[in-house]
Amino acid sequence: MAKTTRVVMPQLGESVHEGTISKWLVKPGDRVTEFEPMLEVDTDKVNAEVPAPVSGILREILAQEGQTVQAGAEIAVVEVGAGDVVGASPEAPAPAPAVPSSKVEPEAAPPRPAERVAERPEPAPPPAPAQKPQAEQGGDAHRYSPAVQMVASELKVDLSRVSGTGMGGRITKKDVQEFAARPQASPAPGPAPSPAAKPGEGDQVVQLSRVRRLIAENMTRSKSTIPHAWQTQEADMSGVVANRSANKAAFQKQEGFSLTYLPYVIAATVAALREHPEVNATFNETELIVHRDINVGVSVGLEDTLVVPVIRRADGLSIAGIARAINDVATRARNKQLKADDLSGGTFTVNNSGTFGTLFSYSVINPGQAGILTMEAIVERPVAVNGMIGIKPMMYLCFSFDHRVLDGLQAARFLTSCRKWLEAVTADSPVY
């Protein structure tokens, strides 16, 4: 007997919670093959093809082209186990037309008048059950999107009392807003929300783009769920500066792009994560998940957004290999050619705001990670050297960490390992 599978919108990246269906590559009645592209989805960070989760026949499309859908929402129905009937090869004979039953009976003779019975009216269909609030529904209905959680928190709405009108009974932001607007929906006790700011004379009103809204939701979730702590240390970058100066010309000629300081800092980070694996971890409410692979997210700032593509298994790369990986993901990010996999699976993040001259940064941690390290501007400063004053290129390393995962001592040891690795580099240290 054929079964059906509900296809859901995947989460195309750790900070991407919705996508717009740009094109269906199949239509109802077509055969789909597991892992083969089924549709194309656009987000503000990636343009991706979504593969079919199973093989079978596409029976129904639930979300149309141009529709923006939350991650986890149902978008299609695929029937599995029906491949021998629908979607057969052109050479195969056409299937026999369906009949009401599995056995064709000869036409029965009409009943004699004495055997006739009064026709009974068709029974009325049972009334549709009233829609339950999402918290009372089975399955995964209780999983609320970050956008819904944020709106519910702002409006002081108990989500267990809200009925969902989205796909599969899921609660949408509109459901929460309408519930809060009802006279009977009294907000939970607590301080009244601050009144919304109103534009004054000469003010410019700029509507939030979808990407800015998603970033806001992700950062709000991070700050409201992760107890951030912060430390900084100052690193003497003399050896790194000398090494880059000795190698940059040959590197540019061989690789075709510039050697920057970021690969050195990522290499230092990777070495420190190997030495302190507890930093390469995820807090999971009742347990810590210490990751085997070191997958480093690299913050790439664009004109209107920020993306964090991931360098996978960075601990297996040389400085030159890390530089190639950075150049690859940064180039594809600027050309909007990143794929969904490029933005997922990060276990730690390195930020490079020092490119813009910053000296101290308190970066926000990516949810699911234990920390983010920011390299600041390298600035020549007077420092004490063997009792004398000298001018050296110095850089602050700023470390934001999840205090549920790390205490101050563990964080300081990790940061110290990063600094010592950078200070051990010499002009002769290998790049390849």
C-alpha positions as CSV (number, residue, x, y, z in Angstrom):
1,M,0.0,0.0,0.0
2,A,1.4,3.4,-1.0
3,K,2.3,5.8,1.8
4,T,2.7,9.6,1.7
5,T,5.6,11.7,3.0
6,R,5.2,15.4,3.8
7,V,8.1,17.5,2.4
8,V,9.1,20.4,4.7
9,M,11.1,23.6,4.0
10,P,14.6,23.0,5.2
11,Q,16.6,25.5,7.4
12,L,19.1,26.9,4.9
13,G,21.7,28.0,7.4
14,E,21.9,28.5,11.1
15,S,20.5,32.0,11.0
16,V,18.1,31.5,8.2
17,H,14.6,30.6,9.3
18,E,12.5,31.1,6.1
19,G,12.9,30.9,2.4
20,T,11.0,32.0,-0.8
21,I,10.1,29.3,-3.3
22,S,11.5,30.7,-6.6
23,K,10.8,27.7,-8.8
24,W,9.4,24.2,-8.6
25,L,11.4,21.8,-10.8
26,V,8.7,19.2,-10.8
27,K,4.9,19.2,-11.0
28,P,2.2,17.1,-9.5
29,G,2.2,13.6,-11.0
30,D,6.0,13.7,-11.7
31,R,8.3,11.2,-10.3
32,V,10.9,12.6,-7.8
33,T,14.1,10.8,-6.9
34,E,15.7,11.0,-3.5
35,F,18.6,13.5,-3.4
36,E,17.7,14.9,-6.8
37,P,16.7,18.7,-7.0
38,M,13.0,19.2,-6.4
39,L,12.7,23.0,-6.1
40,E,14.7,26.2,-5.9
41,V,14.6,28.4,-2.8
42,D,15.9,32.0,-2.4
43,T,16.9,33.5,0.9
44,D,18.8,36.7,1.6
45,K,21.9,34.6,2.1
46,V,21.8,31.8,-0.4
47,N,20.1,30.6,-3.5
48,A,19.8,26.8,-3.1
49,E,18.3,23.7,-4.8
50,V,16.3,21.6,-2.3
51,P,16.6,17.8,-3.0
52,A,13.7,15.4,-2.6
53,P,13.9,13.6,0.8
54,V,12.4,10.4,-0.7
55,S,11.7,8.7,-4.1
56,G,8.1,8.6,-5.2
57,I,5.3,10.5,-7.0
58,L,4.7,14.2,-6.2
59,R,1.0,14.3,-5.4
60,E,0.5,17.8,-4.2
61,I,2.3,21.2,-3.9
62,L,1.3,23.0,-0.8
63,A,3.4,26.2,-1.2
64,Q,3.4,28.0,-4.5
65,E,6.2,29.8,-6.3
66,G,6.8,33.2,-4.8
67,Q,5.6,32.2,-1.4
68,T,7.8,32.8,1.6
69,V,7.7,29.8,4.0
70,Q,9.0,29.2,7.5
71,A,11.6,26.4,8.0
72,G,9.8,23.3,9.0
73,A,6.6,24.1,7.3
74,E,5.1,21.6,4.9
75,I,5.5,22.4,1.2
76,A,4.6,19.2,-0.7
77,V,3.2,15.7,-0.5
78,V,5.1,12.8,-2.0
79,E,3.6,9.3,-2.4
80,V,6.1,6.5,-2.0
81,G,5.6,2.9,-3.1
82,A,3.5,4.0,-6.1
83,G,6.3,4.0,-8.8
84,D,4.9,1.0,-10.7
85,V,1.7,2.7,-11.4
86,V,2.5,6.4,-12.0
87,G,5.6,7.7,-13.7
88,A,6.4,4.5,-15.6
89,S,8.8,4.7,-18.6
90,P,7.3,5.7,-21.9
91,E,7.9,2.2,-23.3
92,A,5.8,0.6,-20.6
93,P,2.2,-0.2,-21.5
94,A,-0.4,2.2,-20.2
95,P,-1.9,1.1,-16.9
96,A,-5.4,-0.3,-17.1
97,P,-8.2,2.2,-16.1
98,A,-9.2,2.0,-12.5
99,V,-12.4,0.2,-11.6
100,P,-14.5,0.7,-8.5
101,S,-13.5,-2.6,-7.0
102,S,-10.8,-5.2,-7.4
103,K,-13.2,-7.6,-9.1
104,V,-15.6,-6.9,-11.9
105,E,-19.0,-8.4,-11.2
106,P,-21.7,-9.0,-13.8
107,E,-24.4,-6.4,-13.9
108,A,-27.0,-7.5,-11.3
109,A,-30.7,-7.8,-12.3
110,P,-33.0,-5.1,-10.9
111,P,-34.7,-6.3,-7.7
112,R,-38.3,-7.4,-7.9
113,P,-40.9,-4.9,-6.6
114,A,-41.4,-6.8,-3.4
115,E,-37.7,-6.6,-2.7
116,R,-37.4,-2.9,-3.2
117,V,-36.5,-0.9,-0.2
118,A,-36.9,2.8,0.5
119,E,-33.9,4.8,-0.4
120,R,-32.2,6.2,2.7
121,P,-30.7,9.6,2.6
122,E,-26.9,9.9,2.8
123,P,-25.7,10.4,6.3
124,A,-24.5,14.0,7.0
125,P,-20.8,14.3,7.4
126,P,-19.6,14.7,11.0
127,P,-18.8,18.3,11.9
128,A,-15.2,19.3,11.6
129,P,-13.4,19.3,15.0
130,A,-12.6,22.7,16.4
131,Q,-9.0,23.6,15.8
132,K,-7.0,23.1,18.9
133,P,-4.3,25.5,20.1
134,Q,-0.9,24.5,18.8
135,A,0.3,23.3,22.3
136,E,-2.5,20.7,22.3
137,Q,-1.8,19.3,18.9
138,G,0.4,16.2,18.4
139,G,3.6,15.8,16.6
140,D,6.0,18.7,16.1
141,A,3.3,21.4,16.3
142,H,4.7,22.7,19.6
143,R,7.9,23.9,17.8
144,Y,7.6,27.6,17.4
145,S,9.8,29.6,15.0
146,P,12.2,32.2,16.5
147,A,10.1,35.0,14.9
148,V,6.9,33.7,16.6
149,Q,8.7,33.4,19.9
150,M,10.1,36.9,19.7
151,V,6.6,38.4,18.8
152,A,5.0,36.4,21.6
153,S,7.6,37.7,24.1
154,E,7.1,41.3,23.0
155,L,3.3,41.1,23.2
156,K,3.2,39.0,26.4
157,V,1.2,36.2,24.7
158,D,1.0,32.7,26.0
159,L,1.5,30.6,22.9
160,S,-0.3,27.6,24.4
161,R,-3.5,29.6,24.1
162,V,-3.0,30.5,20.4
163,S,-4.6,28.5,17.5
164,G,-2.4,28.2,14.4
165,T,-3.5,29.0,10.9
166,G,-0.3,28.1,9.2
167,M,0.6,24.9,7.4
168,G,0.0,21.9,9.6
169,G,-1.6,24.1,12.2
170,R,1.6,26.0,13.0
171,I,1.4,29.3,14.7
172,T,2.4,32.3,12.6
173,K,3.3,35.8,13.7
174,K,0.0,37.1,12.4
175,D,-1.8,34.6,14.7
176,V,0.1,35.9,17.7
177,Q,-0.6,39.5,16.7
178,E,-4.3,38.9,16.2
179,F,-4.6,37.0,19.5
180,A,-2.9,39.9,21.3
181,A,-5.3,42.4,19.7
182,R,-8.4,40.6,21.0
183,P,-10.1,42.2,24.0
184,Q,-10.2,38.9,25.9
185,A,-6.5,38.3,25.5
186,S,-5.1,39.9,28.6
187,P,-1.3,40.1,28.5
188,A,0.7,38.3,31.2
189,P,1.5,40.4,34.2
190,G,4.8,42.4,33.9
191,P,6.1,45.8,33.0
192,A,4.4,47.5,30.1
193,P,6.3,47.5,26.9
194,S,8.0,50.8,25.9
195,P,5.9,52.8,23.4
196,A,7.1,52.6,19.9
197,A,9.2,55.5,18.7
198,K,7.4,57.9,16.3
199,P,9.2,59.7,13.5
200,G,9.6,63.3,14.0
201,E,9.8,66.1,11.5
202,G,12.6,65.5,9.0
203,D,13.1,61.8,10.2
204,Q,13.5,59.2,7.5
205,V,11.6,55.9,7.9
206,V,13.5,52.9,6.5
207,Q,11.5,49.7,6.4
208,L,13.4,46.6,7.7
209,S,14.6,44.3,5.0
210,R,14.0,40.6,5.5
211,V,17.6,39.9,6.1
212,R,17.9,42.7,8.7
213,R,14.8,41.3,10.4
214,L,16.3,37.8,10.5
215,I,19.6,39.0,11.9
216,A,17.7,40.9,14.6
217,E,15.7,37.8,15.5
218,N,18.9,35.6,15.6
219,M,20.8,38.1,17.7
220,T,17.9,38.6,20.1
221,R,17.7,34.8,20.5
222,S,21.4,34.7,21.3
223,K,21.4,37.5,23.8
224,S,18.2,36.3,25.5
225,T,19.2,32.6,25.9
226,I,23.0,32.7,26.2
227,P,24.7,34.3,29.2
228,H,27.5,36.1,27.5
229,A,30.9,36.8,29.2
230,W,33.9,38.6,27.8
231,Q,37.7,38.6,28.0
232,T,40.5,40.2,26.1
233,Q,44.3,39.8,25.8
234,E,46.9,41.8,23.9
235,A,49.1,39.9,21.4
236,D,52.5,41.0,20.1
237,M,52.1,40.5,16.3
238,S,55.8,41.2,15.4
239,G,56.5,37.7,14.2
240,V,53.2,37.5,12.2
241,V,53.9,40.8,10.6
242,A,57.4,39.7,9.6
243,N,56.2,36.4,8.3
244,R,53.5,38.0,6.1
245,S,56.0,40.6,4.8
246,A,58.4,37.8,3.9
247,N,55.7,35.7,2.1
248,K,53.1,38.1,0.6
249,A,54.8,38.7,-2.8
250,A,55.3,35.0,-3.5
251,F,51.9,34.2,-2.2
252,Q,50.2,36.8,-4.4
253,K,52.0,35.5,-7.4
254,Q,51.2,31.8,-6.7
255,E,47.6,32.1,-5.4
256,G,46.4,35.2,-7.2
257,F,45.1,37.0,-4.1
258,S,46.6,38.7,-1.0
259,L,47.8,37.1,2.1
260,T,46.0,38.7,5.1
261,Y,46.4,38.4,8.8
262,L,43.1,36.6,9.2
263,P,44.5,33.1,8.3
264,Y,47.1,33.4,11.0
265,V,44.5,34.2,13.6
266,I,42.3,31.3,12.5
267,A,45.3,29.0,12.6
268,A,45.9,30.1,16.2
269,T,42.3,29.6,17.0
270,V,42.3,26.1,15.6
271,A,45.5,25.2,17.6
272,A,43.8,26.5,20.8
273,L,40.6,24.6,20.1
274,R,42.7,21.4,19.7
275,E,44.3,22.1,23.0
276,H,41.1,23.1,24.8
277,P,38.3,20.9,23.1
278,E,35.7,22.1,25.7
279,V,35.6,25.4,23.8
280,N,34.6,23.6,20.6
281,A,31.2,22.6,22.2
282,T,27.5,23.1,22.3
283,F,25.3,23.6,25.4
284,N,22.3,21.3,25.1
285,E,20.3,22.0,28.3
286,T,21.2,18.8,30.1
287,E,24.5,18.0,28.5
288,L,27.5,19.4,26.6
289,I,28.3,18.2,23.1
290,V,32.0,18.4,22.5
291,H,32.5,18.4,18.7
292,R,35.2,16.2,17.1
293,D,35.5,18.3,13.9
294,I,36.7,21.9,14.1
295,N,34.5,23.9,11.7
296,V,35.3,27.6,11.9
297,G,32.7,30.2,10.8
298,V,34.2,33.3,9.3
299,S,32.2,36.6,9.5
300,V,31.9,38.2,6.1
301,G,30.3,41.7,6.1
302,L,28.4,42.8,3.0
303,E,26.8,46.1,2.2
304,D,23.4,45.1,3.5
305,T,24.0,41.9,5.5
306,L,26.4,39.7,7.4
307,V,27.0,36.1,6.6
308,V,29.1,33.5,8.4
309,P,30.2,30.8,5.9
310,V,32.0,27.8,7.5
311,I,35.5,26.4,6.8
312,R,35.1,22.7,7.6
313,R,37.8,20.7,9.4
314,A,40.1,23.8,9.5
315,D,42.5,21.9,11.8
316,G,43.7,19.9,8.7
317,L,44.7,23.1,6.8
318,S,47.9,25.1,6.6
319,I,48.0,28.8,6.8
320,A,47.9,28.9,3.0
321,G,45.0,26.4,3.0
322,I,43.0,28.5,5.4
323,A,43.7,31.6,3.2
324,R,42.4,29.7,0.2
325,A,39.2,28.7,2.0
326,I,38.6,32.2,3.3
327,N,39.0,33.7,-0.2
328,D,36.7,31.1,-1.7
329,V,33.8,31.6,0.7
330,A,34.2,35.4,0.8
331,T,34.2,35.6,-3.0
332,R,31.1,33.4,-3.3
333,A,29.4,35.4,-0.5
334,R,29.9,38.6,-2.3
335,N,28.6,37.1,-5.5
336,K,25.6,35.5,-3.7
337,Q,26.8,32.0,-4.7
338,L,26.9,30.4,-1.3
339,K,25.0,27.2,-0.8
340,A,23.0,26.1,2.2
341,D,25.8,23.8,3.4
342,D,28.3,26.7,3.4
343,L,26.4,28.3,6.3
344,S,25.7,25.3,8.5
345,G,27.7,23.2,10.9
346,G,30.0,25.8,12.4
347,T,31.4,24.9,15.8
348,F,33.2,28.2,16.5
349,T,33.4,31.7,14.9
350,V,36.2,34.1,14.2
351,N,35.4,37.8,13.5
352,N,37.7,40.3,11.8
353,S,36.2,43.7,12.7
354,G,39.8,45.0,13.1
355,T,39.9,45.5,9.4
356,F,37.8,48.6,10.0
357,G,40.0,49.9,12.7
358,T,38.2,48.6,15.8
359,L,40.2,48.1,19.0
360,F,37.7,46.3,21.3
361,S,34.6,44.3,20.3
362,Y,32.0,42.5,22.3
363,S,30.7,40.2,19.7
364,V,27.4,38.2,19.9
365,I,27.8,34.4,20.0
366,N,26.2,32.3,17.2
367,P,23.5,30.2,18.8
368,G,24.7,26.6,19.2
369,Q,28.4,27.6,19.7
370,A,30.3,28.3,22.9
371,G,32.2,31.4,21.7
372,I,33.4,33.9,19.1
373,L,36.9,35.3,18.9
374,T,37.4,38.8,17.3
375,M,40.7,40.0,16.0
376,E,41.1,43.7,16.3
377,A,43.3,46.2,14.4
378,I,47.0,45.8,14.5
379,V,48.4,49.0,15.8
380,E,52.0,50.0,16.5
381,R,52.2,51.0,20.2
382,P,54.9,51.8,22.7
383,V,55.4,48.7,25.0
384,A,57.9,47.7,27.7
385,V,60.6,45.3,26.3
386,N,63.2,44.1,28.8
387,G,62.9,47.3,30.9
388,M,63.0,49.6,27.9
389,I,60.3,51.2,25.7
390,G,59.9,49.8,22.2
391,I,57.4,50.2,19.4
392,K,55.7,47.0,18.4
393,P,52.6,46.0,16.3
394,M,50.1,45.0,18.9
395,M,46.6,43.5,18.6
396,Y,43.8,42.8,21.0
397,L,42.1,39.4,20.9
398,C,38.5,39.7,22.2
399,F,36.7,36.6,23.3
400,S,32.9,36.4,23.9
401,F,32.0,33.0,25.5
402,D,28.9,31.2,26.8
403,H,29.2,31.1,30.6
404,R,27.1,28.0,30.7
405,V,29.9,26.1,28.9
406,L,33.0,27.9,30.1
407,D,34.2,29.5,33.3
408,G,36.6,32.4,33.4
409,L,39.6,30.1,34.0
410,Q,38.9,27.9,30.9
411,A,38.2,31.0,28.7
412,A,41.5,32.6,29.8
413,R,43.5,29.4,29.1
414,F,42.0,29.3,25.6
415,L,42.7,32.9,25.0
416,T,46.3,32.5,26.3
417,S,46.9,29.6,23.9
418,C,45.7,31.8,20.9
419,R,48.1,34.6,22.0
420,K,51.1,32.4,22.5
421,W,50.7,30.7,19.2
422,L,50.6,34.1,17.4
423,E,53.6,35.3,19.4
424,A,55.6,32.1,18.5
425,V,55.4,32.8,14.7
426,T,58.6,34.0,13.1
427,A,59.6,35.3,9.7
428,D,60.7,31.7,8.8
429,S,57.5,29.9,9.9
430,P,56.1,27.8,7.1
431,V,53.0,29.1,5.3
432,Y,52.4,26.0,3.2
